[in-house]
Amino acid sequence: MRTQVAIIGAGPSGLLLGALLAKAGIANVIVEQRSADYVLGRIRAGVLEQTTVDLLDAAGVGSRMHREGLPHDGVELCFGGERHRIDLHGLTGKRVMVYGQTEVTRDLMDARTAAGLPIVYEADDVRVHGFDGSTPHVTWRAGGVEQRLDADFIAGCDGFHGVCRASVPTEAIQLHERVYPFGWLGLLADVPPVHHELIYLNHERGFALCSQRSHTRSRYYLQCSLDDKVEQWSDDAFWAELKRRLPPATAAELTTGPSLEKSIAPLRSFVAEPMRFGRLFLAGDAAHIVPPTGAKGLNLAASDVGFLWQALDEHYRGSAGGLDGYSERALHRIWKAERFSWWLTSLMHRFPDGGSFGAKMQQAELEYLVSSQAAMTTLAENYVGLPMK
């Protein structure tokens, strides 16, 4: 087989890149190690920046998002038992869209199937070759038989643990990482959200987040120890702890119910640079991870894809400048989002070594934040998403 762009990974970044390239008339094949059901079964975030919404529209997959998604004009910060609204739209003229990553993935999968575009699932032993020369290609095994896909370029959209970044020589790549000393315990339930906008809580018992996927499905998170196990947390224990962290009036409005899914996720900040190695380009989690506090993971993956799509389109129209500048453009935006996610994580969570001084510093900064138009505008500008430049 031969194509113009081989895309490794059928998560939202790989599928979105495939859809955008197809719209531009650029042939592509997606190769995915897992099954389609496995990819769809991954529960992830669902706060979309306007740039992500625009890219999904450009790919022709935005109609259901606009019908069923929930536009949000603000978020709330809760500390000291009081809630404070940040007017995102009033401060920036922009809003965010709440629409689950699973739904984004489903829309992209359905569109690819409807268009008859090639995708390989359950590919064993995927490997990338020749990207440092003129003959990049991908191999994998299917039914015990080795398959080969030749391409002009390879796009590594295969996540943090994928093969693409791991195939780059160690001397050619620099890694930056911060691992946080806590995790998020998440619970998904078919219950109405406690509030129509997201609530971020700073509490002496730890961070909490009240979010949603629809008017009838909610997603809640609790800061927890990295030593915790999901099995230790019954549904009743989760709801009781969430109520302890909520202000009493808000806790009284909370609707509880059986969980559809519970999981614990560690938090890290991570960047690999550069993001181009000859004819191999990294995008999304293959190149960077952010703590979910700032809702930037999927959005950064989408902006990477937007930059790469534009660069490849320019290349096939006769200009190489876009490909040469891809890594620098993407990293320029990535580091700003990494900073915001690190800052918001540091502000809202309780750190084991923070002590009373750390708690007082958080309180002082939060009080300043909600009393300063300039500070609230800075938060809002970063939350709704910085422009792609």
C-alpha positions as CSV (number, residue, x, y, z in Angstrom):
1,M,0.0,0.0,0.0
2,R,1.0,3.6,-0.6
3,T,-0.5,6.9,0.6
4,Q,0.6,10.5,1.0
5,V,0.3,10.7,4.8
6,A,0.4,7.7,7.2
7,I,-1.3,8.5,10.5
8,I,-0.5,6.4,13.5
9,G,-3.3,6.5,16.1
10,A,-7.1,6.7,15.7
11,G,-7.8,8.9,18.7
12,P,-9.3,12.3,18.1
13,S,-6.0,13.9,16.9
14,G,-5.4,11.2,14.3
15,L,-9.0,11.1,13.1
16,L,-9.2,14.9,12.9
17,L,-6.0,15.1,10.9
18,G,-7.3,12.4,8.6
19,A,-10.5,14.3,8.1
20,L,-8.9,17.6,7.4
21,L,-6.3,16.2,5.0
22,A,-9.1,14.4,3.1
23,K,-11.0,17.6,2.8
24,A,-7.8,19.1,1.2
25,G,-7.5,16.2,-1.2
26,I,-4.5,14.6,0.6
27,A,-4.6,10.8,0.7
28,N,-4.1,9.3,4.1
29,V,-4.4,6.0,6.0
30,I,-4.8,5.6,9.7
31,V,-3.2,2.7,11.5
32,E,-4.4,2.0,15.1
33,Q,-3.2,-0.6,17.5
34,R,-6.5,-1.0,19.4
35,S,-10.0,-1.9,18.3
36,A,-12.6,0.8,17.5
37,D,-14.6,-0.2,20.6
38,Y,-11.5,0.3,22.8
39,V,-10.9,3.7,21.3
40,L,-14.5,4.8,21.9
41,G,-14.5,3.4,25.4
42,R,-11.8,5.8,26.7
43,I,-13.5,8.4,28.9
44,R,-11.8,11.8,28.5
45,A,-12.4,15.5,28.9
46,G,-15.0,17.5,27.0
47,V,-14.3,21.3,27.2
48,L,-13.6,22.6,23.7
49,E,-12.0,25.9,22.8
50,Q,-13.4,27.9,19.9
51,T,-10.4,26.9,17.8
52,T,-11.2,23.3,18.3
53,V,-14.9,23.9,17.4
54,D,-13.7,25.7,14.2
55,L,-11.4,22.8,13.2
56,L,-14.2,20.3,13.7
57,D,-16.5,22.4,11.6
58,A,-13.7,22.6,8.9
59,A,-13.5,18.8,9.0
60,G,-17.3,18.6,8.4
61,V,-18.1,16.9,11.6
62,G,-19.5,19.7,13.8
63,S,-23.3,19.4,13.2
64,R,-24.1,17.0,16.2
65,M,-21.7,19.0,18.4
66,H,-23.7,22.2,17.7
67,R,-27.0,20.4,18.3
68,E,-26.1,18.6,21.5
69,G,-23.1,20.4,22.9
70,L,-23.4,22.9,25.8
71,P,-21.9,26.4,25.1
72,H,-20.6,27.8,28.4
73,D,-20.1,31.6,28.9
74,G,-18.4,31.2,32.3
75,V,-16.9,29.0,35.0
76,E,-16.9,29.3,38.8
77,L,-14.1,29.2,41.3
78,C,-15.1,28.1,44.8
79,F,-12.9,28.7,47.9
80,G,-13.6,29.6,51.5
81,G,-17.1,28.1,51.0
82,E,-18.0,30.7,48.4
83,R,-18.5,30.6,44.7
84,H,-17.2,33.3,42.3
85,R,-18.1,33.4,38.6
86,I,-15.6,34.2,35.9
87,D,-17.5,35.7,33.0
88,L,-15.5,34.2,30.1
89,H,-17.7,35.7,27.4
90,G,-18.0,39.1,29.0
91,L,-14.2,39.3,29.5
92,T,-13.1,37.9,26.1
93,G,-16.1,37.8,23.8
94,K,-15.5,34.0,23.5
95,R,-17.0,30.9,25.1
96,V,-16.2,27.2,25.4
97,M,-18.2,24.2,24.2
98,V,-18.9,21.3,26.6
99,Y,-19.0,18.2,24.4
100,G,-17.4,14.9,25.4
101,Q,-14.2,13.7,23.8
102,T,-15.9,10.3,23.3
103,E,-18.6,12.1,21.2
104,V,-15.9,14.0,19.2
105,T,-14.2,10.6,18.5
106,R,-17.5,9.0,17.5
107,D,-18.4,11.8,15.1
108,L,-15.0,11.6,13.4
109,M,-15.1,7.8,13.2
110,D,-18.6,7.9,11.7
111,A,-17.6,10.5,9.1
112,R,-14.5,8.5,8.1
113,T,-16.6,5.4,7.7
114,A,-19.2,7.2,5.7
115,A,-16.6,8.7,3.4
116,G,-15.0,5.2,2.8
117,L,-11.6,6.4,4.0
118,P,-9.1,3.7,4.9
119,I,-8.4,2.9,8.6
120,V,-6.7,-0.2,10.1
121,Y,-7.7,-1.3,13.6
122,E,-6.0,-3.9,15.8
123,A,-2.7,-3.6,14.1
124,D,-0.1,-5.6,16.0
125,D,3.5,-4.6,16.4
126,V,3.3,-1.2,14.6
127,R,6.7,0.2,13.7
128,V,7.8,3.3,11.8
129,H,10.8,3.2,9.5
130,G,12.8,5.5,7.2
131,F,11.5,8.8,8.5
132,D,15.1,10.1,8.7
133,G,15.5,9.5,4.9
134,S,13.4,9.6,1.8
135,T,11.5,6.3,2.2
136,P,9.2,6.6,5.3
137,H,7.0,3.6,5.8
138,V,5.0,1.8,8.5
139,T,4.8,-1.9,9.2
140,W,2.4,-3.9,11.3
141,R,1.1,-7.5,11.6
142,A,-2.4,-8.6,10.8
143,G,-3.4,-12.2,11.1
144,G,0.2,-13.1,11.6
145,V,1.2,-11.5,8.2
146,E,3.4,-8.4,8.0
147,Q,1.8,-5.4,6.3
148,R,3.6,-2.4,4.9
149,L,2.4,1.1,4.1
150,D,4.7,3.5,2.2
151,A,4.1,7.2,2.6
152,D,5.5,10.7,2.0
153,F,5.2,11.6,5.7
154,I,4.2,9.9,9.0
155,A,2.1,11.7,11.6
156,G,2.6,10.3,15.1
157,C,-0.8,10.8,16.8
158,D,-0.4,7.7,18.9
159,G,-0.3,9.1,22.4
160,F,2.1,9.3,25.3
161,H,2.9,5.6,25.2
162,G,2.9,5.2,21.4
163,V,5.7,4.0,19.1
164,C,6.4,7.2,17.2
165,R,8.1,9.2,19.9
166,A,9.8,6.1,21.2
167,S,11.3,5.5,17.7
168,V,13.2,8.8,17.7
169,P,16.9,8.6,18.7
170,T,17.3,9.8,22.3
171,E,20.0,12.3,21.3
172,A,17.6,14.0,18.9
173,I,14.8,14.8,21.4
174,Q,14.6,16.7,24.6
175,L,12.0,15.8,27.3
176,H,10.6,18.1,30.0
177,E,8.4,16.7,32.7
178,R,6.8,17.5,36.0
179,V,4.9,14.8,37.9
180,Y,2.4,15.9,40.5
181,P,2.0,14.2,43.9
182,F,-1.7,13.5,43.6
183,G,-4.3,12.1,41.2
184,W,-7.9,12.7,40.1
185,L,-10.6,10.3,41.0
186,G,-13.3,10.7,38.4
187,L,-16.9,9.5,38.4
188,L,-19.3,9.6,35.5
189,A,-23.1,9.3,36.3
190,D,-26.4,9.8,34.6
191,V,-27.5,12.5,36.9
192,P,-28.2,16.2,36.1
193,P,-25.2,18.5,36.9
194,V,-25.2,20.4,40.1
195,H,-24.8,23.6,38.2
196,H,-25.1,24.7,34.6
197,E,-21.4,25.8,34.5
198,L,-18.2,24.1,35.7
199,I,-17.2,24.6,39.3
200,Y,-13.5,24.4,40.3
201,L,-13.0,24.0,44.1
202,N,-10.1,24.7,46.3
203,H,-10.8,23.1,49.7
204,E,-8.7,22.0,52.7
205,R,-9.5,18.4,51.9
206,G,-8.3,18.8,48.3
207,F,-9.4,20.0,44.9
208,A,-12.8,19.0,43.3
209,L,-14.4,19.7,40.0
210,C,-18.0,19.6,39.0
211,S,-18.4,19.2,35.3
212,Q,-20.9,17.7,32.8
213,R,-21.3,16.0,29.5
214,S,-25.0,16.9,28.9
215,H,-28.1,18.1,30.8
216,T,-28.5,14.6,32.2
217,R,-24.9,13.2,32.5
218,S,-22.4,14.6,34.9
219,R,-18.7,14.1,35.5
220,Y,-17.2,14.8,38.9
221,Y,-13.6,14.7,40.1
222,L,-11.8,14.6,43.5
223,Q,-8.2,15.1,44.2
224,C,-6.9,11.9,45.7
225,S,-3.7,10.2,46.8
226,L,-1.6,8.4,44.2
227,D,-1.8,5.4,46.6
228,D,-5.6,5.2,46.3
229,K,-7.3,2.5,44.4
230,V,-10.6,2.8,42.6
231,E,-11.8,-0.3,44.5
232,Q,-11.4,1.6,47.8
233,W,-14.0,4.2,46.6
234,S,-17.6,3.1,46.6
235,D,-20.1,5.4,45.0
236,D,-21.4,6.3,48.4
237,A,-17.9,7.2,49.6
238,F,-17.3,9.4,46.5
239,W,-20.6,11.3,46.8
240,A,-20.0,11.8,50.6
241,E,-16.5,13.2,50.0
242,L,-17.7,15.5,47.2
243,K,-20.4,16.9,49.5
244,R,-17.8,17.6,52.2
245,R,-15.9,19.8,49.7
246,L,-18.9,21.6,48.3
247,P,-20.4,24.6,50.0
248,P,-23.5,23.4,52.0
249,A,-26.0,25.1,49.8
250,T,-24.4,23.6,46.7
251,A,-24.1,20.1,48.3
252,A,-27.8,20.3,49.1
253,E,-28.6,20.6,45.3
254,L,-26.3,17.7,44.3
255,T,-28.1,14.7,42.7
256,T,-26.3,11.4,43.2
257,G,-26.7,8.1,41.5
258,P,-24.8,4.9,40.4
259,S,-21.6,5.5,38.6
260,L,-21.2,4.5,34.9
261,E,-17.4,4.7,35.3
262,K,-14.8,5.5,37.9
263,S,-11.1,5.8,37.4
264,I,-8.0,7.4,38.9
265,A,-5.7,9.4,36.7
266,P,-2.2,10.7,37.7
267,L,-1.3,14.2,36.7
268,R,1.8,15.3,34.8
269,S,3.1,18.1,32.7
270,F,5.3,16.9,29.8
271,V,6.7,18.3,26.6
272,A,8.9,16.6,24.0
273,E,10.8,18.9,21.6
274,P,11.2,19.3,18.7
275,M,8.1,17.8,17.1
276,R,9.5,17.1,13.7
277,F,12.2,14.4,12.9
278,G,12.8,14.3,9.2
279,R,9.5,13.1,7.7
280,L,8.0,12.1,11.1
281,F,5.8,14.7,12.9
282,L,4.4,14.3,16.4
283,A,1.0,15.7,17.4
284,G,-1.1,15.5,20.5
285,D,-0.2,13.4,23.5
286,A,2.7,11.9,21.6
287,A,4.4,15.3,22.1
288,H,2.9,16.7,25.3
289,I,0.7,16.1,28.3
290,V,-1.0,18.7,30.5
291,P,-2.8,18.2,33.8
292,P,-6.5,18.3,33.1
293,T,-7.1,21.3,35.4
294,G,-6.9,23.8,32.5
295,A,-8.9,21.6,30.0
296,K,-6.1,21.9,27.4
297,G,-5.3,18.3,26.4
298,L,-7.7,17.7,23.6
299,N,-7.5,21.4,22.6
300,L,-3.7,21.3,22.2
301,A,-4.0,18.1,20.2
302,A,-6.5,19.9,17.9
303,S,-4.2,22.9,17.4
304,D,-1.3,20.7,16.6
305,V,-3.4,19.0,14.0
306,G,-4.5,22.4,12.7
307,F,-0.9,23.5,12.2
308,L,0.1,20.2,10.7
309,W,-2.8,20.1,8.3
310,Q,-2.0,23.7,7.1
311,A,1.7,22.8,6.7
312,L,1.0,19.6,4.7
313,D,-1.6,21.4,2.5
314,E,1.0,24.1,1.8
315,H,3.6,21.4,0.9
316,Y,1.3,19.7,-1.6
317,R,0.6,23.1,-3.1
318,G,4.3,23.7,-3.6
319,S,5.6,25.4,-0.5
320,A,7.8,23.7,2.1
321,G,7.8,26.6,4.6
322,G,4.9,25.3,6.6
323,L,6.5,21.9,7.4
324,D,9.8,23.6,8.3
325,G,8.0,25.8,10.8
326,Y,5.5,23.3,12.2
327,S,7.4,22.4,15.4
328,E,8.2,26.0,16.3
329,R,4.6,27.1,15.8
330,A,3.1,24.3,17.7
331,L,5.5,24.5,20.6
332,H,4.9,28.3,20.9
333,R,1.3,27.6,21.8
334,I,2.0,24.4,23.7
335,W,4.3,26.1,26.3
336,K,1.7,28.8,27.0
337,A,-1.0,26.2,27.6
338,E,1.5,24.2,29.7
339,R,2.1,27.3,31.8
340,F,-1.6,28.0,32.3
341,S,-2.4,24.3,33.2
342,W,0.5,24.2,35.7
343,W,-0.6,27.5,37.3
344,L,-4.2,26.5,37.7
345,T,-3.2,23.1,39.1
346,S,-0.9,24.8,41.6
347,L,-3.6,27.3,42.6
348,M,-6.4,24.9,43.1
349,H,-4.8,21.7,44.6
350,R,-3.5,21.0,48.1
351,F,0.1,19.9,47.9
352,P,1.5,17.4,50.5
353,D,4.4,19.7,51.4
354,G,2.5,23.0,51.0
355,G,1.6,23.4,54.7
356,S,-0.3,26.4,56.1
357,F,1.9,28.8,54.2
358,G,1.0,27.3,50.9
359,A,-2.7,27.3,51.8
360,K,-2.5,31.0,52.8
361,M,-0.8,31.9,49.5
362,Q,-3.5,30.1,47.5
363,Q,-6.2,32.0,49.5
364,A,-4.5,35.3,48.9
365,E,-4.1,34.7,45.2
366,L,-7.7,33.5,44.8
367,E,-9.0,36.5,46.6
368,Y,-6.9,38.8,44.4
369,L,-8.0,36.9,41.3
370,V,-11.7,37.4,41.8
371,S,-11.3,41.0,42.8
372,S,-9.2,42.1,39.8
373,Q,-10.6,42.6,36.3
374,A,-7.1,42.3,34.9
375,A,-6.5,39.0,36.7
376,M,-9.9,37.5,35.7
377,T,-9.3,38.6,32.1
378,T,-5.9,36.8,32.1
379,L,-7.6,33.6,33.4
380,A,-10.5,33.9,30.9
381,E,-8.2,34.5,27.9
382,N,-6.2,31.4,28.7
383,Y,-9.3,29.3,29.5
384,V,-11.1,30.0,26.3
385,G,-7.9,29.4,24.3
386,L,-5.1,31.6,23.0
387,P,-5.2,32.2,19.2
388,M,-3.4,29.9,16.8
389,K,-0.5,31.9,15.3
